[in-house]
Amino acid sequence: MANLHPVVAEVTARIVDRSRDTRSDYIRRMDAARDSGAGRAKLSCANWAHAFAGQTLADKLTAMDGSKPNVGIVTAYNDMLSAHQPFERFPTVIRDAVRTVGATAQVAGGTPAMCDGVTQGRPGMELSLFSRDLIAMSAGIALTHDAFDAVMALGVCDKIVPGLFIGTLAFGHLPVVFAPAGPMPSGIPNAEKARVRALYAQGQVDRQTLLDSEIGSYHSPGTCTFYGTANSNQMMMELGGLHLPSTAFVHPETGLRDALTAAAAKRAVELARSGEARMADVIDEKSIVNMIVALLATGGSTNHAIHLVAMARAAGVLIDWTDMDQLSSVTPLLARVYPNGSADVNAFQAAGGIAFVARELATAGHIHSDVHTVMGRGIHHYFQEPILQDGELVWKDGVTESLDTDILRPASDPFDREGGLRLVQGDLGRAVIKISAVKPENRIVQAPAAVFETQEDALQAFKDGKLNRDVIVVLRFQGPRANGMPELHSLSPALGILQDKGFKVAFVTDGRMSGASGKTPSAIHVSPEALAGGLIANIRDGDIIRLDAEAGVLTTVDVADLADRAPAVRSSHHAEGSTWGYGRELFGAFRHVVSTAEEGASVCFGLPPGQTDHKDTPPDNNVNDRAVDA
């Protein structure tokens, strides 16, 4: 392995120093939980009888032994998420597997699991981000029975894996293994799907044509095959050391998938018996940095600029967007997967997949190699791939050369010398932009603002032809305090059409964009948000805004009175519509206490707006302070 890149070392050291108190407190709590002994030893006879009353006689006899591990399964199964539908059979696979090694397994509890593809552009999307923390709480409720020696976490999609990650870290004194379900087989080409969406947005094809196209894309059990938040989750669970190696992108309906699930369950039992690789040791400052770098190297989802902050905080690790930006400045972009290319995750896996990425990043010194994983010490375990040989699961070394350099490249010859995410900042606040899908000629836009409060208003202006010009569309009152910070993917086709017409177009919002953020430059997660004193609330139609992704700038131009203006007040119609109906009224408390986007938009660890967990180490606001490749 090469020596660790100096910028990676520098950022890691800064994170360690910043997190010293919170990390020490977390480890102290996990040590105390471990030292108090196995849960089953502390439960009374009545408690233990309740825990196994519904189990088979054989499992009851095993459990009564008092020394046999019991694995708690936390599942996000439902059958209206294609990615989670396969989890219906996983508990049976897990129970059968652990019985062969003298252990038991129980479904400890379930969590909600929303599909952003269903709620996109609908009121339910305003609950999507909050569902992450609700999932964390649900996992906590499941595991607080304290009857388990290890945990199997079953989840794939956008908020589900971050939520399970946060929730299981609260029980980090236990070993935790994540088991994915895998992607669906490839459907119609992504470029064709995007073409039909654009035609529909312009009224050139009917709804039936659009529906036929979408069904051709999303057509069977498994994860959607573009490289959005769900598949970014899976990549990070592997580089974070919580998966068995190369399990992320194995199809659901295969013998290999079931063999991997069984092997993961047996591994959880092994870890419970050995006392090794508790989650608190697997997830630390180094593994969090590895997850960030892997996300950047593959052009992963912008949603993780929020999720990773909250996920790390659950382990007592404090990170911010400056850390991500500086890591991105020296991380080679190794993958081109839709929407950052034409290939899907199945083609990515065939070209070499995560095993190739892990080997390249480690060999080039871009990630920490000396980390704990559920497979043992060292990231080298994740250079391997599983196969079935005569019905048995065996491991082989992954490819050392990409099988398709249009999809996957080595660190010595990357698609770009920088990663896919940048911090932009200025008088409008701090925001992130995903540039891996944005062509260099589109990364700098200076144009008049067109300001809106809802996606619907912006789309209507597009349909009316009012945006046929150089324009920066500003959509505010979309932050976590305002309405739960929904994804705003419905605007992507319209913005792309304007750009294709030759206009200079950009998007600025305190909301989120989808993990499928595309070719139009979008400064998202603007923090502070409009409802929390952010100056995005002071922008007026016609103000000139400059978004320069190359220099890391988001600022107004010649608007001297920006800070002195009275901020816009969200219209009563929009305010009411953002907080009532479709279950949104149930989350008023979340909106009141949620932290800022850069603090993870969390209610689990959030403080009232204006407060931060690490006041003494504010984010570096020097626009020009981007790390350079040493």
Beta strands, then each sheet from edge to edge (+ up, - down):
strand 1: 70-75
strand 2: 104-110
strand 3: 150-154
strand 4: 176-179
strand 5: 372-373
strand 6: 376-377
strand 7: 384-389
strand 8: 392-397
strand 9: 421-426
strand 10: 429-434
strand 11: 444-452
strand 12: 471-475
strand 13: 505-509
strand 14: 522-527
strand 15: 544-548
strand 16: 553-556
sheet 1: 2+ 1+ 3+ 4+
sheet 2: 5+ 6-
sheet 3: 7+ 8-
sheet 4: 9+ 10- 14+ 13+ 12+ 11+ 15- 16+
end
